[in-house]
Amino acid sequence: MASLKDLKVRIKSVKSTQKITKAMKMVAASKLRRAQESAEAARPFALRMDRVIAGLTAGMAGREDAPRLMTGTGASKVHLLVVMTAERGLCGAFNSSIVRLARSRTLALLAEGKEVKILCVGRKGRDALRRDLGRYIIDTIEMVGVRRIGYVNAETVTDRVLELFAEGAFDVATIFFARFQSAISQVPTAQQVIPLPLAAEGDGSADLGGAIYDYEPEESEILEALLPRNLAVQIFKALLENAASEQGARMSAMDNATRNAGDMINRLTLIYNRSRQAAITKELIEIISGAEAL
């Protein structure tokens, strides 16, 4: 059994940890509100962009002058997986859930005989994936020092993806991120961005409200300018969703850690009091026994 001194040191250590986790929970809660507002504000814009693109691509299907970002290379041999995670840990299962989804997709593609390339956005994803899939990681874009996600950060990722596509490095690109639902619920999501998934008939994404539009210039010219921007918008939305999900997951994780620390302090205090009482009782028995021996 641990000595009284060891128990006191351990209780003090757990109390110090509890102060840290409580402070981290409060910081995450303050960041969550702003991150959630940014993520929710980006959703309507990204959705509207999807509808505009869907309306334009509806008339371009099958045409030879359709942009390559829309049609792709015509093959699906090489897949680029853009795995977006956080730069730091202590946020529960946020990072591991995204990595798990990306790993399962990678293994499924490899089983089909496909070639996989992984572009990591954030160090935690790279650190987790390189243990068993390190040979497939081609680059890492770090967000160290970024206090608030901006469109410029999405452009950095977009430029790298477009650069690889222009080089013919892949045929299909998919981004992996966590879609924010609430502070206790973040949904790992995989979204294909290249080639652009065509709207299924009747799904409403290309609904123009019954209006008929004439485009000037031609649809192909408009799409040449809009498709790279749409890619940046989708990546920006994913980064914002990730930022909100990270803070929500961290707040929940630190709240659980704070409560667990409190439970541990109570248990250790109970053990300490019992041990102290047992030591006092033992000393009294020894004193009484010594007095009776005289």
ROKE-496709 format. One line per 8 residues: number of its first residue (from 1); their letters; for each residue y, x, z of N, C-alpha, C. Coordinates in Angstrom, 2 decimals, padded with zeros to 5 digits. Layout:
REM ROKE-496709
NUM = a = Y X Z Y X Z Y X Z; ... .
END
This chain:
REM ROKE-496709
1 = maslkdlk = -001.20 000.85 000.00 000.00 000.00 000.00 001.25 000.89 000.00; 002.29 000.46 -000.72 003.52 001.24 -000.79 004.20 001.27 000.57; 004.88 002.37 000.82 005.61 002.50 002.08 006.85 001.63 002.05; 007.46 001.45 003.25 008.69 000.64 003.32 009.81 001.27 002.51; 009.86 002.59 002.52 010.91 003.26 001.74 010.72 003.03 000.25; 009.48 003.11 -000.21 009.21 002.86 -001.63 009.56 001.43 -002.02; 009.25 000.48 -001.14 009.58 -000.92 -001.43 011.09 -001.13 -001.49; 011.83 -000.49 -000.58 013.29 -000.62 -000.60 013.88 -000.04 -001.88 .
9 = vriksvks = 013.35 001.11 -002.31 013.82 001.73 -003.55 013.53 000.84 -004.75; 012.34 000.25 -004.74 011.97 -000.61 -005.86 012.82 -001.88 -005.90; 013.07 -002.48 -004.76 013.92 -003.67 -004.70 015.32 -003.35 -005.20; 015.84 -002.21 -004.79 017.17 -001.80 -005.23 017.19 -001.58 -006.74; 016.13 -000.99 -007.28 016.04 -000.75 -008.72 016.00 -002.05 -009.50; 015.20 -003.01 -009.02 015.10 -004.30 -009.71 016.43 -005.05 -009.65; 017.13 -004.96 -008.52 018.44 -005.61 -008.42 019.43 -005.00 -009.41; 019.38 -003.70 -009.60 020.26 -003.05 -010.58 019.92 -003.53 -011.99 .
17 = tqkitkam = 018.62 -003.63 -012.28 018.20 -004.13 -013.59 018.66 -005.56 -013.80; 018.57 -006.37 -012.74 018.99 -007.76 -012.85 020.48 -007.87 -013.16; 021.29 -007.00 -012.57 022.72 -007.00 -012.87 022.98 -006.68 -014.35; 022.19 -005.73 -014.89 022.36 -005.36 -016.30 021.96 -006.50 -017.22; 020.81 -007.12 -016.95 020.35 -008.21 -017.82 021.29 -009.42 -017.74; 021.85 -009.66 -016.56 022.79 -010.78 -016.42 024.06 -010.51 -017.20; 024.53 -009.27 -017.17 025.72 -008.91 -017.93 025.46 -009.00 -019.43; 024.27 -008.54 -019.87 023.93 -008.62 -021.29 023.80 -010.07 -021.75 .
25 = kmvaaskl = 023.29 -010.93 -020.88 023.21 -012.36 -021.22 024.60 -012.94 -021.44; 025.55 -012.60 -020.57 026.91 -013.13 -020.70 027.59 -012.60 -021.96; 027.37 -011.32 -022.28 027.95 -010.75 -023.49 027.37 -011.42 -024.73; 026.04 -011.61 -024.74 025.39 -012.25 -025.88 025.87 -013.70 -026.04; 026.08 -014.39 -024.92 026.56 -015.78 -024.98 027.96 -015.85 -025.58; 028.81 -014.88 -025.23 030.17 -014.88 -025.78 030.16 -014.54 -027.27; 029.25 -013.65 -027.70 029.16 -013.30 -029.12 028.48 -014.40 -029.93; 027.58 -015.14 -029.29 026.82 -016.16 -030.00 027.72 -017.23 -030.58 .
33 = rraqesae = 028.70 -017.67 -029.82 029.55 -018.77 -030.29 030.25 -018.40 -031.59; 030.82 -017.21 -031.64 031.51 -016.79 -032.86 030.53 -016.58 -034.01; 029.37 -015.98 -033.71 028.38 -015.75 -034.75 027.82 -017.06 -035.29; 027.61 -018.03 -034.40 027.10 -019.33 -034.83 028.11 -020.05 -035.71; 029.38 -020.00 -035.34 030.42 -020.63 -036.16 030.47 -020.01 -037.55; 030.34 -018.69 -037.63 030.37 -018.01 -038.93 029.17 -018.41 -039.78; 027.99 -018.47 -039.16 026.78 -018.83 -039.91 026.86 -020.26 -040.42; 027.31 -021.16 -039.56 027.39 -022.57 -039.97 028.47 -022.78 -041.02 .
41 = aarpfalr = 029.55 -022.00 -040.96 030.61 -022.12 -041.96 030.16 -021.61 -043.32; 029.22 -020.65 -043.35 028.77 -020.08 -044.61 027.76 -020.97 -045.33; 027.07 -021.84 -044.59 026.03 -022.64 -045.21 026.53 -023.58 -046.30; 027.62 -024.36 -046.08 028.09 -025.26 -047.15 028.52 -024.50 -048.41; 029.15 -023.33 -048.22 029.58 -022.56 -049.37 028.38 -022.06 -050.17; 027.37 -021.53 -049.47 026.18 -021.05 -050.15 025.43 -022.18 -050.83; 025.38 -023.35 -050.18 024.72 -024.51 -050.77 025.44 -024.97 -052.02; 026.77 -024.99 -051.95 027.56 -025.43 -053.11 027.41 -024.44 -054.26 .
49 = mdrviagl = 027.37 -023.15 -053.92 027.15 -022.14 -054.94 025.80 -022.34 -055.61; 024.78 -022.66 -054.81 023.45 -022.94 -055.37 023.49 -024.09 -056.36; 024.24 -025.13 -056.01 024.31 -026.30 -056.89 025.03 -026.00 -058.19; 026.09 -025.22 -058.09 026.83 -024.84 -059.30 025.93 -024.01 -060.21; 025.25 -023.03 -059.63 024.35 -022.18 -060.40 023.21 -023.01 -061.00; 022.67 -023.94 -060.20 021.58 -024.79 -060.69 022.04 -025.64 -061.86; 023.28 -026.15 -061.79 023.81 -026.93 -062.89 023.97 -026.11 -064.16; 024.37 -024.85 -063.99 024.54 -023.98 -065.15 023.20 -023.56 -065.75 .
57 = tagmagre = 022.25 -023.24 -064.87 020.96 -022.75 -065.36 020.11 -023.86 -065.96; 020.43 -025.12 -065.62 019.63 -026.23 -066.15 019.65 -026.25 -067.67; 020.79 -025.88 -068.24 020.90 -025.87 -069.70 020.57 -024.54 -070.33; 020.21 -023.55 -069.50 019.94 -022.21 -070.02 018.45 -021.88 -070.05; 017.63 -022.74 -069.49 016.19 -022.46 -069.42 015.61 -022.30 -070.81; 014.92 -021.19 -071.03 014.27 -020.96 -072.30 015.14 -020.31 -073.37; 016.41 -020.13 -073.10 017.29 -019.53 -074.10 017.19 -018.01 -074.05; 017.30 -017.39 -075.22 017.15 -015.95 -075.30 018.34 -015.20 -074.71 .
65 = daprlmtg = 019.51 -015.85 -074.68 020.71 -015.18 -074.16 020.91 -015.41 -072.66; 019.89 -015.93 -071.99 019.98 -016.16 -070.55 020.08 -014.82 -069.82; 020.93 -014.72 -068.79 021.09 -013.46 -068.06 019.78 -013.02 -067.41; 019.60 -011.69 -067.26 018.37 -011.15 -066.68 018.22 -011.49 -065.21; 019.36 -011.65 -064.49 019.28 -012.03 -063.08 018.69 -013.43 -062.92; 018.82 -014.24 -063.98 018.28 -015.59 -063.94 016.82 -015.60 -064.37; 016.49 -014.88 -065.43 015.14 -014.94 -065.98 014.23 -013.85 -065.43; 014.84 -012.76 -064.92 014.04 -011.63 -064.47 013.58 -010.78 -065.64 .
73 = tgaskvhl = 012.61 -009.94 -065.39 012.10 -009.04 -066.43 010.98 -009.67 -067.24; 010.55 -010.85 -066.84 009.44 -011.48 -067.52 008.09 -011.12 -066.92; 008.12 -010.27 -065.89 006.88 -009.86 -065.22 007.04 -010.06 -063.71; 005.96 -009.91 -062.99 005.99 -010.02 -061.52 005.11 -008.95 -060.90; 005.12 -007.77 -061.53 004.25 -006.70 -061.07 004.81 -005.99 -059.85; 006.11 -005.70 -059.86 006.74 -004.93 -058.78 007.64 -005.85 -057.97; 007.43 -005.89 -056.67 008.20 -006.77 -055.78 009.05 -005.92 -054.85; 010.32 -006.28 -054.73 011.22 -005.65 -053.77 011.41 -006.60 -052.59 .
81 = lvvmtaer = 011.11 -006.14 -051.39 011.29 -006.94 -050.19 012.46 -006.36 -049.40; 013.51 -007.16 -049.24 014.69 -006.74 -048.49 014.56 -007.32 -047.09; 014.20 -006.46 -046.13 013.89 -006.90 -044.77 015.12 -006.66 -043.89; 015.73 -007.75 -043.41 016.95 -007.67 -042.62 016.63 -007.87 -041.14; 016.90 -006.86 -040.34 016.68 -006.95 -038.90 017.90 -006.40 -038.18; 017.80 -006.27 -036.86 018.93 -005.80 -036.06 018.89 -004.29 -035.92; 019.99 -003.76 -035.41 020.08 -002.33 -035.12 019.60 -002.02 -033.71; 019.55 -003.03 -032.86 019.16 -002.83 -031.47 018.05 -003.80 -031.09 .
89 = glcgafns = 017.38 -003.46 -029.99 016.32 -004.31 -029.49 016.82 -005.20 -028.36; 015.95 -005.47 -027.39 016.26 -006.34 -026.26 016.71 -007.73 -026.72; 016.06 -008.23 -027.76 016.40 -009.58 -028.25 015.12 -010.38 -028.50; 014.18 -010.24 -027.59 012.97 -011.05 -027.68 012.15 -010.75 -028.92; 011.66 -011.81 -029.55 010.79 -011.68 -030.72 011.57 -011.74 -032.03; 012.90 -011.60 -031.96 013.72 -011.73 -033.17 013.28 -010.75 -034.26; 013.27 -009.46 -033.93 012.92 -008.44 -034.92 011.45 -008.53 -035.32; 010.58 -008.68 -034.34 009.15 -008.67 -034.62 008.72 -009.85 -035.49 .
97 = sivrlars = 009.38 -011.00 -035.35 008.99 -012.16 -036.16 009.34 -011.94 -037.63; 010.49 -011.33 -037.90 010.87 -011.03 -039.29 009.92 -009.98 -039.87; 009.66 -008.93 -039.09 008.76 -007.87 -039.54 007.36 -008.43 -039.80; 006.91 -009.33 -038.94 005.58 -009.91 -039.11 005.49 -010.69 -040.43; 006.54 -011.45 -040.75 006.55 -012.20 -042.00 006.56 -011.26 -043.20; 007.39 -010.21 -043.12 007.46 -009.24 -044.22 006.14 -008.48 -044.38; 005.50 -008.14 -043.26 004.24 -007.41 -043.33 003.14 -008.29 -043.96; 003.10 -009.56 -043.56 002.08 -010.45 -044.12 002.30 -010.65 -045.61 .
105 = rtlallae = 003.57 -010.76 -046.04 003.85 -010.90 -047.48 003.47 -009.62 -048.22; 003.75 -008.47 -047.63 003.40 -007.20 -048.26 001.89 -007.09 -048.45; 001.14 -007.38 -047.41 -000.31 -007.27 -047.49 -000.89 -008.27 -048.50; -000.29 -009.46 -048.56 -000.76 -010.45 -049.53 -000.51 -009.98 -050.96; 000.67 -009.40 -051.20 000.98 -008.90 -052.54 000.09 -007.73 -052.92; -000.15 -006.85 -051.98 -001.03 -005.71 -052.26 -002.45 -006.17 -052.56; -002.89 -007.22 -051.87 -004.22 -007.75 -052.11 -004.33 -008.35 -053.52; -003.20 -008.80 -054.06 -003.17 -009.36 -055.42 -003.01 -008.28 -056.48 .
113 = gkevkilc = -002.92 -007.02 -056.05 -002.75 -005.93 -057.00 -001.32 -005.67 -057.41; -000.36 -006.21 -056.67 001.05 -006.00 -056.97 001.54 -004.69 -056.35; 002.65 -004.20 -056.87 003.31 -003.03 -056.30 004.47 -003.51 -055.43; 004.61 -002.92 -054.25 005.62 -003.37 -053.29 006.58 -002.23 -052.96; 007.87 -002.57 -052.92 008.89 -001.65 -052.46 009.71 -002.37 -051.39; 010.02 -001.67 -050.31 010.71 -002.29 -049.18 012.06 -001.63 -048.99; 013.09 -002.46 -048.94 014.44 -002.01 -048.62 014.79 -002.58 -047.25; 014.97 -001.72 -046.26 015.25 -002.17 -044.90 016.75 -002.22 -044.65 .
121 = vgrkgrda = 017.20 -003.31 -044.07 018.59 -003.45 -043.62 018.54 -003.57 -042.10; 018.85 -002.48 -041.42 018.70 -002.44 -039.97 017.58 -001.50 -039.56; 017.81 -000.75 -038.50 016.85 000.28 -038.09 015.58 -000.28 -037.48; 015.66 -001.41 -036.79 014.49 -001.94 -036.10 013.38 -002.33 -037.07; 013.77 -002.89 -038.21 012.77 -003.23 -039.21 012.12 -001.99 -039.78; 012.93 -000.97 -040.04 012.38 000.28 -040.56 011.42 000.92 -039.56; 011.83 000.96 -038.29 010.98 001.60 -037.27 009.65 000.89 -037.12; 009.67 -000.45 -037.24 008.42 -001.20 -037.07 007.52 -001.10 -038.30 .
129 = lrrdlgry = 008.12 -001.12 -039.49 007.32 -001.14 -040.71 006.78 000.23 -041.10; 007.48 001.29 -040.72 007.04 002.61 -041.17 005.78 003.08 -040.46; 005.36 002.39 -039.42 004.13 002.77 -038.74 002.92 002.60 -039.65; 002.86 001.51 -040.40 001.71 001.29 -041.27 002.10 001.07 -042.73; 003.38 000.82 -043.01 003.82 000.57 -044.39 004.94 001.53 -044.80; 005.01 002.66 -044.12 006.10 003.60 -044.37 006.16 004.10 -045.80; 005.02 004.22 -046.46 005.01 004.74 -047.84 005.65 003.78 -048.84; 005.85 002.53 -048.44 006.46 001.56 -049.34 007.97 001.42 -049.13 .
137 = iidtiemv = 008.51 002.02 -048.07 009.94 001.94 -047.79 010.69 002.92 -048.69; 011.61 002.41 -049.49 012.34 003.27 -050.43 013.74 003.62 -049.93; 014.29 002.82 -049.01 015.64 003.11 -048.53 015.92 002.24 -047.30; 016.92 002.68 -046.51 017.36 001.92 -045.34 018.87 001.86 -045.33; 019.41 000.68 -045.17 020.85 000.48 -045.03 021.12 000.13 -043.58; 021.82 001.00 -042.88 022.08 000.79 -041.46 023.42 000.10 -041.25; 023.48 -000.69 -040.18 024.70 -001.41 -039.81 025.24 -000.91 -038.48; 024.96 000.35 -038.17 025.43 000.92 -036.91 026.96 000.93 -036.89 .
145 = gvrrigyv = 027.52 000.46 -035.81 028.97 000.45 -035.67 029.65 -000.78 -036.24; 028.90 -001.67 -036.91 029.48 -002.89 -037.46 029.61 -003.91 -036.33; 030.82 -004.19 -035.92 031.05 -005.11 -034.80 030.92 -006.56 -035.24; 031.34 -006.83 -036.47 031.26 -008.20 -036.98 030.91 -008.16 -038.46; 029.88 -008.92 -038.84 029.41 -008.90 -040.22 030.50 -009.45 -041.14; 030.79 -008.71 -042.20 031.77 -009.14 -043.18 031.17 -009.14 -044.58; 031.92 -009.69 -045.52 031.44 -009.77 -046.90 031.22 -008.38 -047.48; 031.98 -007.40 -047.00 031.82 -006.04 -047.50 030.44 -005.49 -047.17 .
153 = naetvtdr = 029.87 -005.90 -046.04 028.51 -005.47 -045.68 027.48 -006.07 -046.63; 027.70 -007.33 -047.02 026.81 -007.96 -047.98 026.92 -007.30 -049.34; 028.12 -006.89 -049.72 028.31 -006.21 -051.01 027.58 -004.88 -051.04; 027.52 -004.18 -049.90 026.79 -002.91 -049.85 025.32 -003.12 -050.17; 024.73 -004.15 -049.57 023.32 -004.46 -049.83 023.14 -004.94 -051.27; 024.05 -005.81 -051.72 023.96 -006.35 -053.08 024.04 -005.26 -054.13; 024.97 -004.34 -053.95 025.13 -003.24 -054.92 023.85 -002.41 -055.02; 023.20 -002.18 -053.87 021.96 -001.40 -053.89 020.85 -002.15 -054.61 .
161 = vlelfaeg = 020.75 -003.47 -054.38 019.73 -004.27 -055.05 019.98 -004.31 -056.55; 021.24 -004.53 -056.95 021.57 -004.58 -058.38 021.35 -003.23 -059.04; 021.62 -002.16 -058.32 021.38 -000.83 -058.86 019.89 -000.61 -059.15; 019.05 -001.03 -058.22 017.60 -000.90 -058.42 017.13 -001.78 -059.56; 017.70 -002.98 -059.67 017.31 -003.90 -060.75 017.72 -003.34 -062.11; 018.91 -002.75 -062.18 019.37 -002.16 -063.44 018.49 -000.99 -063.86; 017.94 -000.29 -062.88 017.04 000.84 -063.18 015.64 000.37 -063.55; 015.38 -000.91 -063.43 014.04 -001.42 -063.71 013.04 -001.10 -062.62 .
169 = afdvatif = 013.54 -000.95 -061.37 012.68 -000.54 -060.27 011.82 -001.68 -059.74; 012.16 -002.93 -060.05 011.37 -004.06 -059.56 011.53 -005.24 -060.50; 010.64 -006.21 -060.33 010.67 -007.44 -061.14 011.13 -008.64 -060.33; 010.73 -008.69 -059.05 011.04 -009.83 -058.18 011.62 -009.29 -056.87; 012.69 -009.92 -056.41 013.31 -009.52 -055.14 013.32 -010.71 -054.18; 012.95 -010.43 -052.92 012.92 -011.46 -051.88 013.59 -010.91 -050.63; 014.44 -011.72 -050.01 015.09 -011.29 -048.77 014.41 -011.98 -047.59; 014.32 -011.24 -046.49 013.69 -011.74 -045.26 014.72 -011.71 -044.14 .
177 = farfqsai = 014.89 -012.84 -043.47 015.85 -012.94 -042.38 015.43 -014.08 -041.46; 016.17 -014.27 -040.38 015.89 -015.35 -039.44 016.98 -016.41 -039.55; 016.59 -017.62 -039.88 017.55 -018.72 -039.99 017.81 -019.29 -038.59; 019.09 -019.36 -038.25 019.48 -019.81 -036.91 019.37 -021.32 -036.78; 018.68 -021.76 -035.74 018.61 -023.19 -035.41 019.29 -023.47 -034.08; 018.95 -022.67 -033.09 019.57 -022.81 -031.77 019.36 -021.49 -031.04; 019.88 -021.44 -029.82 019.75 -020.21 -029.04 018.30 -019.89 -028.71; 017.44 -020.89 -028.75 016.03 -020.67 -028.42 015.12 -020.82 -029.63 .
185 = sqvptaqq = 015.68 -021.03 -030.80 014.86 -021.24 -032.00 015.48 -020.54 -033.20; 014.77 -019.55 -033.72 015.17 -018.85 -034.95 013.95 -018.81 -035.87; 014.14 -019.22 -037.10 013.02 -019.39 -038.02 012.98 -018.22 -039.01; 011.92 -017.40 -038.99 011.79 -016.34 -039.99 011.68 -016.96 -041.39; 012.48 -016.45 -042.31 012.60 -017.06 -043.63 012.49 -016.01 -044.73; 011.80 -016.37 -045.80 011.72 -015.54 -047.00 012.35 -016.31 -048.15; 013.33 -015.71 -048.83 014.04 -016.39 -049.91 014.07 -015.49 -051.14; 013.52 -015.98 -052.24 013.56 -015.21 -053.49 014.95 -015.31 -054.10 .
193 = viplplaa = 015.49 -014.18 -054.51 016.85 -014.15 -055.07 016.88 -013.64 -056.50; 015.87 -012.85 -056.91 015.76 -012.38 -058.29 014.29 -012.47 -058.68; 013.95 -013.12 -059.83 014.85 -013.94 -060.64 015.25 -015.20 -059.89; 016.29 -015.82 -060.33 016.79 -017.00 -059.65 015.78 -018.14 -059.77; 015.32 -018.69 -058.64 014.38 -019.81 -058.72 015.04 -021.01 -059.38; 014.43 -021.51 -060.42 014.98 -022.67 -061.11 014.74 -023.93 -060.30; 015.73 -024.82 -060.30 015.62 -026.06 -059.52 014.51 -026.92 -060.07; 013.68 -027.41 -059.17 012.62 -028.33 -059.57 013.23 -029.69 -059.89 .
201 = egdgsadl = 012.67 -030.33 -060.86 013.22 -031.63 -061.27 013.12 -032.64 -060.13; 014.25 -033.24 -059.80 014.28 -034.25 -058.77 014.54 -033.73 -057.38; 014.76 -032.38 -057.22 014.99 -031.88 -055.86 016.44 -032.00 -055.43; 017.34 -032.38 -056.36 018.73 -032.65 -055.99 019.61 -031.43 -055.96; 019.07 -030.23 -056.12 019.92 -029.04 -056.03 020.82 -028.89 -057.24; 020.43 -029.46 -058.37 021.27 -029.38 -059.57 022.01 -030.68 -059.81; 022.07 -031.54 -058.82 022.73 -032.83 -058.96 024.23 -032.65 -059.13; 024.78 -033.14 -060.21 026.22 -033.05 -060.49 026.90 -034.40 -060.34 .
209 = ggaiydye = 026.27 -035.30 -059.65 026.89 -036.59 -059.39 027.02 -037.46 -060.62; 026.17 -037.23 -061.62 026.22 -038.02 -062.84 027.28 -037.58 -063.82; 028.06 -036.57 -063.47 029.12 -036.09 -064.36 028.55 -035.17 -065.42; 029.22 -035.12 -066.55 028.85 -034.23 -067.66 029.95 -033.20 -067.80; 029.58 -031.93 -067.78 030.55 -030.85 -067.83 030.44 -030.08 -069.14; 031.59 -029.70 -069.67 031.66 -028.75 -070.77 032.19 -027.44 -070.21; 031.51 -026.36 -070.51 031.87 -025.07 -069.93 032.62 -024.22 -070.95; 033.66 -023.61 -070.48 034.45 -022.69 -071.30 034.77 -021.46 -070.47 .
217 = peeseile = 034.28 -020.28 -070.78 033.43 -019.96 -071.94 032.01 -020.50 -071.80; 031.08 -019.94 -072.54 029.71 -020.44 -072.56 029.03 -020.23 -071.20; 027.97 -021.01 -070.97 027.24 -020.89 -069.71 026.74 -019.47 -069.46; 026.28 -018.81 -070.53 025.74 -017.47 -070.35 026.80 -016.49 -069.84; 028.03 -016.62 -070.35 029.11 -015.74 -069.91 029.50 -016.03 -068.46; 029.52 -017.31 -068.12 029.86 -017.69 -066.74 028.78 -017.16 -065.78; 027.52 -017.32 -066.19 026.44 -016.87 -065.32 026.43 -015.35 -065.16; 026.81 -014.62 -066.18 026.87 -013.15 -066.07 027.82 -012.74 -064.95 .
225 = allprnla = 028.89 -013.52 -064.75 029.85 -013.20 -063.68 029.44 -013.81 -062.35; 028.82 -015.02 -062.40 028.53 -015.74 -061.17 027.24 -015.27 -060.48; 026.24 -014.88 -061.25 024.95 -014.54 -060.64 025.04 -013.35 -059.67; 025.72 -012.25 -060.02 025.87 -011.19 -059.02 026.61 -011.65 -057.77; 027.62 -012.51 -057.97 028.36 -013.02 -056.81 027.48 -013.96 -055.99; 026.67 -014.75 -056.67 025.76 -015.64 -055.93 024.77 -014.82 -055.11; 024.29 -013.71 -055.66 023.39 -012.84 -054.91 024.08 -012.32 -053.66; 025.33 -011.90 -053.80 026.08 -011.41 -052.64 026.29 -012.52 -051.61 .
233 = vqifkall = 026.55 -013.74 -052.09 026.75 -014.87 -051.17 025.48 -015.18 -050.40; 024.33 -015.17 -051.08 023.08 -015.45 -050.40 022.74 -014.37 -049.38; 023.00 -013.12 -049.72 022.76 -012.03 -048.78 023.73 -012.11 -047.61; 024.99 -012.46 -047.90 025.98 -012.61 -046.83 025.57 -013.71 -045.87; 025.11 -014.83 -046.42 024.63 -015.93 -045.57 023.46 -015.48 -044.71; 022.53 -014.73 -045.31 021.37 -014.25 -044.55 021.79 -013.31 -043.43; 022.77 -012.44 -043.69 023.25 -011.53 -042.65 023.91 -012.29 -041.51; 024.67 -013.34 -041.85 025.32 -014.15 -040.81 024.28 -014.93 -040.00 .
241 = enaaseqg = 023.28 -015.47 -040.69 022.21 -016.17 -039.98 021.50 -015.21 -039.03; 021.27 -013.98 -039.50 020.62 -012.97 -038.67 021.46 -012.63 -037.45; 022.77 -012.49 -037.65 023.66 -012.13 -036.54 023.64 -013.20 -035.46; 023.69 -014.47 -035.88 023.65 -015.56 -034.90 022.28 -015.63 -034.22; 021.22 -015.44 -035.01 019.87 -015.48 -034.45 019.66 -014.35 -033.45; 020.18 -013.17 -033.77 020.03 -012.04 -032.86 020.68 -012.30 -031.51; 021.90 -012.81 -031.53 022.60 -013.07 -030.27 021.94 -014.20 -029.49; 021.47 -015.23 -030.20 020.76 -016.31 -029.52 019.47 -015.83 -028.88 .
249 = armsamdn = 018.72 -014.99 -029.63 017.47 -014.46 -029.09 017.74 -013.52 -027.91; 018.81 -012.72 -028.03 019.12 -011.80 -026.92 019.56 -012.57 -025.68; 020.34 -013.61 -025.85 020.77 -014.40 -024.70 019.57 -015.03 -024.00; 018.64 -015.59 -024.76 017.44 -016.19 -024.17 016.58 -015.14 -023.49; 016.42 -013.97 -024.15 015.58 -012.91 -023.58 016.18 -012.38 -022.28; 017.49 -012.19 -022.24 018.13 -011.67 -021.03 018.14 -012.71 -019.92; 018.22 -013.99 -020.29 018.14 -015.04 -019.27 016.75 -015.04 -018.64; 015.71 -014.91 -019.47 014.35 -014.84 -018.93 014.16 -013.58 -018.07 .
257 = atrnagdm = 014.72 -012.46 -018.54 014.59 -011.22 -017.78 015.30 -011.32 -016.43; 016.47 -011.97 -016.42 017.20 -012.13 -015.16 016.42 -012.98 -014.17; 015.84 -014.08 -014.64 015.04 -014.94 -013.77 013.76 -014.24 -013.30; 013.14 -013.49 -014.20 011.94 -012.75 -013.80 012.27 -011.67 -012.77; 013.43 -011.04 -012.93 013.85 -010.04 -011.95 014.07 -010.69 -010.58; 014.66 -011.89 -010.59 014.85 -012.61 -009.33 013.53 -012.93 -008.65; 012.55 -013.38 -009.46 011.22 -013.67 -008.89 010.58 -012.41 -008.32; 010.74 -011.29 -009.03 010.16 -010.04 -008.55 010.83 -009.57 -007.26 .
265 = inrltliy = 012.15 -009.75 -007.19 012.87 -009.38 -005.97 012.37 -010.20 -004.79; 012.15 -011.49 -005.01 011.64 -012.35 -003.94 010.25 -011.91 -003.48; 009.38 -011.58 -004.44 008.03 -011.14 -004.08 008.06 -009.81 -003.33; 008.87 -008.87 -003.82 008.96 -007.56 -003.17 009.57 -007.67 -001.78; 010.56 -008.56 -001.64 011.18 -008.76 -000.34 010.18 -009.33 000.66; 009.35 -010.28 000.18 008.31 -010.85 001.04 007.31 -009.77 001.47; 006.89 -008.95 000.52 005.96 -007.86 000.85 006.60 -006.87 001.82; 007.88 -006.57 001.59 008.60 -005.64 002.47 008.67 -006.19 003.90 .
273 = nrsrqaai = 009.01 -007.47 004.03 009.12 -008.07 005.36 007.76 -008.10 006.08; 006.71 -008.41 005.32 005.38 -008.43 005.93 004.96 -007.03 006.36; 005.24 -006.06 005.51 004.88 -004.68 005.84 005.68 -004.18 007.05; 006.95 -004.54 007.09 007.79 -004.14 008.22 007.31 -004.78 009.51; 006.97 -006.09 009.40 006.48 -006.78 010.60 005.15 -006.19 011.07; 004.30 -005.81 010.10 003.02 -005.21 010.47 003.23 -003.86 011.14; 004.19 -003.08 010.66 004.48 -001.77 011.26 005.02 -001.93 012.67; 005.91 -002.93 012.85 006.45 -003.17 014.18 005.35 -003.61 015.15 .
281 = tkelieii = 004.48 -004.52 014.68 003.37 -004.99 015.52 002.44 -003.84 015.90; 002.17 -002.97 014.93 001.31 -001.82 015.20 001.93 -000.90 016.26; 003.23 -000.66 016.15 003.91 000.19 017.13 003.89 -000.45 018.52; 004.09 -001.77 018.60 004.04 -002.46 019.89 002.66 -002.36 020.52; 001.62 -002.53 019.68 000.25 -002.43 020.19 -000.02 -001.04 020.74; 000.48 -000.02 020.03 000.26 001.35 020.49 000.99 001.61 021.81; 002.21 001.08 021.95 002.96 001.25 023.19 002.26 000.57 024.37; 001.82 -000.68 024.12 001.13 -001.43 025.16 -000.18 -000.74 025.56 .
289 = sgaeal = -000.92 -000.27 024.52 -002.19 000.40 024.81 -001.95 001.67 025.61; -000.90 002.40 025.28 -000.57 003.62 026.03 -000.18 003.34 027.44; 000.60 002.25 027.66 001.03 001.88 029.01 -000.17 001.46 029.86; -001.12 000.73 029.27 -002.29 000.28 030.02 -003.19 001.46 030.37; -003.20 002.48 029.50 -004.04 003.65 029.78 -003.54 004.43 030.98; -002.26 004.34 031.27 -001.70 005.00 032.45 -002.06 004.23 033.70 .
END
